């Protein structure tokens, strides 16, 4: 009895542990999804704000907002393109490592630009714009190069796979049409029979062999009643 109680107790504990683990995993996944949604919403709002500032603020302040918007858009698009590739691709793994190093410079520049958005000194902004513009162009050019290389690589893989698939389909289509050759062989005309002259020429005639009788021998004459019977020959 005690053994049965122990078994049930162990099973109960296992069920409780499994239920707790499943609950924690579900809550963690849900929290991760919520955090991702919030982050995407925050980025969308910030991008719209930057776009509005670049259009409504004249001078250096508007250009600062435009530089930050260009930087964020390029870096995000490159990140999505690199992560969209196959995980087992060694070249993409190396590209992701390079992008992480580039992202460090991009985040530093984004922080600098964000602080300068509220800078009231127009002279300071005007003096720093050339250097900030050059840094933004260098980072976005590198990000764009990685992004387009990843897309070209994915496109090349797709073309190679399509070529291989087309070749396999052509082979399979030829195998499915095997009845075409069989039909051609079945409908081929039979060779013509040799003519009469040719057959006669092929018939062998041995020298000295009598030719076949073409006329039937004469039949016995019928006997009539008025004819005399032949007299038997004398034996004397």
Residue pairs with C-beta under 8 A, 6 or more apart in sequence:
43 72
43 76
46 72
47 69
47 72
47 73
50 65
50 66
50 68
50 69
50 72
51 65
51 69
53 61
53 62
53 65
53 117
54 62
54 63
54 65
54 66
54 69
55 62
56 62
57 65
59 122
59 125
60 122
60 125
60 126
60 129
61 117
61 119
61 122
61 125
63 129
63 133
64 113
64 116
64 117
64 125
64 129
64 132
65 117
67 113
67 132
67 133
67 136
68 110
68 113
68 114
68 117
70 136
70 140
71 106
71 109
71 110
71 113
71 136
71 139
71 140
72 110
74 139
74 140
74 143
74 144
74 147
75 102
75 103
75 106
75 139
75 140
75 143
77 143
77 147
78 99
78 143
78 144
78 146
78 147
78 150
79 99
79 103
81 146
81 147
81 150
81 151
82 92
82 95
82 96
82 99
82 146
82 147
82 150
83 96
84 150
84 154
85 92
85 150
85 153
85 154
86 92
89 153
91 153
92 150
92 153
95 146
95 149
95 150
98 146
99 143
99 146
102 139
102 142
102 143
102 146
105 135
105 139
106 139
106 143
109 132
109 135
109 136
109 139
112 132
113 132
113 136
116 125
116 128
116 132
119 125
194 202
